[in-house]
Amino acid sequence: MAGRKIITTSRKPDMILSFFLLFFYFSNLRFSLLSFLLFFFILPFSNAQFTEIGGFGGVVSFNGDVNSGGLLSNTDAAFGFFIRHNPHNRVGIKLGFIKGTLKANDRDSDQPDIRERNLNFTSDLMEFSLFTEFYILPYFPADPKRVFSPYVGIGFSVFVFNPTTKYNGEIIELQKVGTEGQGLRGFQDPYQLTQVAIPVLFGLKYAIGKRINIAVELGYRFTFSDYLDDVSTIFHSPAELSGNGALAIALSNRTEEYTGIPADDKIGSRRGNSNTNDAYMVWGITLSFNIFGKSVSEPADQPYKINKWF
């Protein structure tokens, strides 16, 4: 047996990862985050593969009530940073941050009735996300045979937004105005500016040498709010909105600004679609740098077995 190199791997990381995945999918948000933190800091001291530190550059596209269907025109720049731990050549855990701008304008629509509605908004966006990602092909940059893989991911995110519009030369924070009667008796409370979402993603990843990865990534965020654009229900009458002031009345129905004709006929009609929550897409390119664990000097054969993980 002399001269024959034997590679052994510990099963401890496998047990840790299995426990984490079960905990992630069957527990609530708070405890899932706790389990991730424990998982993230324990695995680097076990037989882990590698960790990535990287950045993201791309765009964010809004999909909601304002300029509905105009995904490309509802697009603005975004950037971010992330750290991803890869305990196995089929699994990655990513903690990320993205900063961007959500925006939409009815005047950009190709539908006359939407252009007439004449609503618009712009909002800063900050998102903190946690993903579990699955490589469709084994991925390990130190092995020339495993340097490319498509991947999919799912997780949860917390994001902060604040829709604004421009009126008479001033920037107005719409959540404080109550354009749909928020805060008045018999109406909803003002919506919260910090929300959670379920993010999903698809990407293509390639290793440029042992240390650098580049990926193209497309993600979609399913939110639990219909007020990212401050639009959801119906047009209310000036009398109903009077308790929120003249600004709420003016910004609730802006059709007259576009047509030059009073738009009282809009009262009671649909202002937005309250049956569908708002969403947004994040797409772009990531670049990351690999940090390998001390125990990983040569990639061991790690066949993927579904019953091994679940």
N, C-alpha and C positions, 0 to 999 in steps of 0.2 A: 504493500500500500504506500510505500515511500514515494514521494514526489507527486502524489495525487492530492489536489487541493479540494478540501471539503468545506462547503459553505453551510453554516447553520443559522437559523433564524429563530428568535424567541417568539412564543405565542402570546406573550403578555400584551403587546400592542393590539393584537387581534381581539383579545377579550375586552380591552379598554374601548376600542372602536365599536365593537358590537354593542356594548353597554350604552355608549353615547348615542348611537343611531336609534336604538330603541327609546331611549329617554327623550331624544329630540322629537320624535314623531308622536309620542303618546303623552307628553306633558305640556303644561301651559308655557306661555311666553317667558315668564320670569325664571322658571326653573330650567327651561331650555338654555337660556343665556348663561345661567350658572354652570350647567353641565358643560357647555362649550368652553368656558374659561378654564375649568378644571382639566378638561380634555386637552386644551391647547398648551397648557403649561406642563402637563405630565408627560405627554408623548415625546417632546424633544429629548427627554432623559432616558427614553426607552429605545427600542430598535426602530426608530422613525426613519423615513426616507429623506425628505427635504422640505424646506420652508422657502416661500417666495415673498419678496418685498417689491411692490411695484406701483405703477401709476396708470391712470386711465385718461384718455382724451377722446372726446366725441361730442355727441349732441343728446338732448332730451326733447321728446316730442309729446305734446299734450293731446289727450283724446277725451273730450268731454262735451259739454253743451254748447259752449261758445265756438263758433266756426266748426260745428260738428262735421266730421268726415275730412277736414282739412289737415291731415296729419303732417304733411310736409311743410305747409305754411305755418304750422304751430310748432316750429322747431327752433331751438337756440342752442348755443354752445354749452358744454359741460366738461368738467374735469374731476378727477378724484384720485384716491390712494387706497391701497389695500395691502393686507398681509394674508397669505394663504399657506396653510399647512397641509402637506400631502403625506399622510401616514401609510399610504398604499398606492400602488400604481393605477388604481381604479377610482380612488376617492380623494377629494380635496375639501378642506374646510376654509372658507374665506370670510374675513371680517373687513368691511369696506366703508368708505366715505365718498359721497359724490356731492358736488356743488354745481348748481345750474340755474336755469331760468325757465319757468313755465310761462307760456304766453299763448294768446289766441285773440283774433279780431274778426268779428262777423263780416266786416267789409272785405276780407280776403276770400270769402266764400263765393262759389260759382252758382249758389242758389239764391234767387231774388228775395225770397221770404226771409232767409237768414241775414242777408245784407241789410234788409229793412229793419230788422230787430236792432242792429247797430250796437251790440254790447261788445265789450273788450276787457281784457285784464292782462296784467303782468305780475308775476310772483317770483321772488327768490325761492330757491329750493335747496334745502340741506337734507341729505339722506344718510342714515347709518344702517348698514345691512349686515346680515349674517346668512351665509349660504352653505348648504351641503351640495357639493358638485360631484358628478359621476362621469369619469372618462369612459367613452364608448370603446376605445382601444387602450391597451396598457400604455401608460405614459411615464417615462423616466429619462430625463435629459442625459444622464451618464451612460445610457445604453444606446448606441447608434441605431438599433432596431426599434426603439420606442420613443422617437422624437416627435411624433405627430399623433394628434387625436382630436376628434370632435368631442364635445362634452355638453352636458345639460346640468342645470342646477335649480334648486328650489330653496326657499328660506323664509325669513321675515325681515321687515325693515321698519324703522321709525323715521318719519320725515317731518320737517317743519316748513310751512309755507305761509304766505300772507298776500292774498290777491289785492292788487291796487289798480286804479284807473286814473286817467288824466281828465280833469274837468275844470274849465275856465283857467287853464294854465297851471293848475295845482295837482299834485299827486295825492289821491285820496285812498286811504286804507278801507276797503269795502266791508270787511268784517265788522268794523266799528259803526258802520252806517245803518245796517239792517234793511237792505233793499227788498227783502221779502218778509218784512215784519218781525224779524228775529228780535227777541227780547220784549216784545209787546204782549199784553195779556191775550191769551188765546192763540198765540203763535209759538213757534219753536224758540228754544234758547239759542243764543249766538253759537255758531259752530266753533269747534276747537281748532286751533292753528297747528297743533301737533297731532299727527295721526299715525296709524300703522297700516302696513300693506303686506300683501303676499307677493314677493317677487319671483319670477321664473326667468331662466335665461338659456340661450344656446350659443355655443362658441366653437371656434376652430383654433387649435393651439399648436404651435411649432417651436421646437427648441433650436436656437442658434448657438451651437456649441453646447458645452456643459453648463454654462452659467446664465445664459440669457434666454428668456421665452418671449415670444410675441403671439398675440391672439387677437382675433376679430370676434366681437361679442355683441349679441342682440338680446336685450332684456325687456320684460314687460311687467309693470307693477299694477296689481289688482288692489285698489284702495277700498276703504269702507266709508268714504265720504263722497257726497255729490256736490260739495261746495269748494272744490279747488279753484273754480272759476267764479264763485259767488252766484251761481245760477242753478236752480233746481226745480222750482214749482211753477207758480202762475203769476201773472201780472195782477197786483192788488191796486185798489183805487187810492187816489190821493187821501181820501178821508180815512181809510184804514191805516195808511202809513204816516199820517200826520203826527202821531206820537213820537216818531223817530226823526221828525224835522223835514225841512224843505229839501235837504240834500238827498235823503232817502227817496223822496218822491221823484226828484230829477233824475237820479241814477237808476231807478227801478225800470223806467220806461224811456228809452232814448231814441225811439223811432222818429219822433218829430225832428230831432237834430239831423237826421238823414233825408227825410222826405220833405220837411218844411210844412207838413200838415199835422194838426193835432191827431193824436193816436189813442183817443179815449176808447175806441172800439176794441183795443187790445185787452182791456180790463176783464179779468176772469178767464182769459185764454192762456194757453200754455206758454210759459216763459222758458222753461227747460224740461228735461225728462227725468222726473224723480224716480223712475223705475230702474235706472241704470246709474251706477256710481261712476265717478270720473276715474281716469287711469292715465298712465304715461309710460312711454317707452324710453329706454336708455340704450344707445348703441354707439359703438366706437372701437378703438384699438387699445389694448393693454400691452405694457412692456414691463417685465419683471426680472429680478435678479435672484438666483438660487443660492441658498445656504444649506449645505449638506450636513447631516448628523455625523458624528465621529464614527459610528458603527457602519456607515455606508461607504465602503471603499470600492465595492464592486456590486452591481445589481444582482440580487438573487432571484431565481425564478419563483414568481408568486402567482400561480394560476388563480383566476377569479372564480369563486364558487359562491353562488347565491345563498346556499344554505349555511355557508361559513359566516356570513354577515348577518343574516336574519333568522 
